Amino acid sequence: MATIGDIFGVLKSRTRRDILRLLMKREMHLSGIARELGISVPQASKHCSLLEEKGLVERRVFGRTSVFRARPERIYELLDFFAEEVSVEVEEGTNVLDALKQVANVKVERVGARGFVVSIDGEDGYYVYEVNGRLPEVPMHEFRLKEDVTVELKKVVNVPKKRMRIRVRKAKKPG
């Protein structure tokens, strides 16, 4: 398994980041990657092999043809490395929000009858939570703890999915 340093090292290359960006949108044939980026097929092959070696892309082979696709879950796994881990002990029946407040400075904003965590330890954003890897169907303040669990708080990160550069033509004046 590649280390975090290995993966960040392979992503130092702008070409490999561009390949990964392309493959996040759709699967692509090696020659299509090369054509899209204006590089040779051997160059594209070398870069894709490095990305594959680190687990960031996977290859499907059809005869002598290779099709690549990104493995975004691998990138998300990398980010898990940076998560802070803490332990807390609470009484049975305590809700997740109250447990969180024991280990972090939490800011909640109310929207109608629901409360949303909008800041943890001064880091503003919107947060969702999972209990033992599953998204509960109730807000944090309603989820009552009955047994030992692992709760993960996930910040909803504003990662661009699509970037548009829009040029506006000036309207021609009549006359």
N, C-alpha and C positions, 0 to 999 in steps of 0.2 A: 504494500500500500504506500502510495506517495505521501510524503510529509507535506505540511503546510508550506515550508520553505521551498520544496521542490515545485509545488504548484504555483506559488507566487513567482518563482524563478522562470517558469515556462511562460507565464503571462506577462513578463517584461517585454516580450516582442509584440510590437504593434500589429504585425501581420497575424500572429496567433490570436490576438484579441479580436481582430477583424474577422477571422475565420469563425471564432466562437460566436461572435455577434450574428453572423450570417446563419450559422447552424441553430441558433436559438429560434430563428424564424421558421426554418423548414429543413428537412433532410436535403442533402445535396450530393451529387456525383462529384468526384475529384476534379474532373475537367471543368465542371460548372463553377466550383470554388475558384480555380485558377483563373478562369475567364472573368468572373465577377471582380476579382481583386487585381487583375492585370499582372499576374505572375505566371511562371511556367508550371506545368503539371508536376515535374519533379520537385519543385520548391513547395508546392501545395502539399504534395505527398509527405515530404519531410516534416513540415509543420503539423499536419494532421496526425502523423505517427507520434510526434512528441505529445500532442494533446491527448491522444488515445492512451499512450503509456501512463499518463498522469490521471487517467480516468475521467477526463473532462468531455471527451467525445467517445462515441462508439461507432464501429464499422460493421456494416452488413455487406457480405460478399455475395454477388450473383455472378457465378462463372468467373470471368476475369475483371469484373466491374465492382468497384467499391462505392458504397453510399455511406455517408457520414451523417450523424445526428448528434446534437449537443446532449449532455447529461446535466441539466440544470440542478437536479437534486444533489449532485456532487459539489456544486458551488455552494449550495445552501448548507451542506454538511460542514464545509470549511468555516462558514460564519458561526456555526455552533461553538467552535473553539473559543470564541471571544466572549461567550456567555458567562456571566458571574453566577457562581453556585453558592447558595446559602441554605442553612437548615433552620427550621423553626418548629417548636412544639406548641400545640394548641389543644384546647379542650374539644372533645367530641361535640359536633354541632356548630362549631365556629365556621363562618363563611370564608371563602377564599380571599375576599377583599380585606377582611380584618386580619387574616394571617399575613397577607402582603404588607399591611401597615406596620406590622411588628418588625419588619426587616428593611423597610424602605420608606422614604418620604413620598407619599402618593397624593396626587391631585386628581379629583374626580369632578367632572362636569355633568350636570343633569340635562337631559334632553327629554322632555316629557316625563314619563315615569321611570325612565331608565337612566342609569349612571354610567359614564364611560371614563375609564382611566385615560387621562390626557397628559400625565407627567409622572415619571418615576425617577426619584433622586435628581430632580431638576432637568431631566432629559424629556423635553416636550415631544409629543407625538401621540398617535392613537395606538392602543395596545389591545391585543386579543389574548386569550389564554387557552391552554390545553391542559387536561387532566389525564395523566397516563397516556399521552399521545392522542387523545380524542378531544374534539371541540364540544364542550357542553352546550346544551340548548338553553341554558339560563345564564343571566348575567352573574358576574363574580359575587355580588352581594347576596345572591339567592342560592348559590351552590354551597350546601352544608357538607362539611367533612365528617365522614363516619369511620374512615380507616386511613392508614398511611398511604399517601399518594405522592406523585411527582407532578408538580405544576410548572408549566413553562409559560412565561410571559413573552409574547412576541410583539415587537414593535412593527406596526404597519409602516414599512419603509417606502418612501416615495422614490421608486426606481422607474426611470422612464422606460416605457415599453415602445413608444414611438415618438420620434422627434420630427417635427415639421418645420421646415424653413419656408416661410410664405413671403413671396414678393408681391407687392401690390402695385399694379399699374395705375398711373394717374388717369382719371377719366378725361376724355377729350372734351374740351369746351365746345359747345355748339357754335357754329358760325364760321 
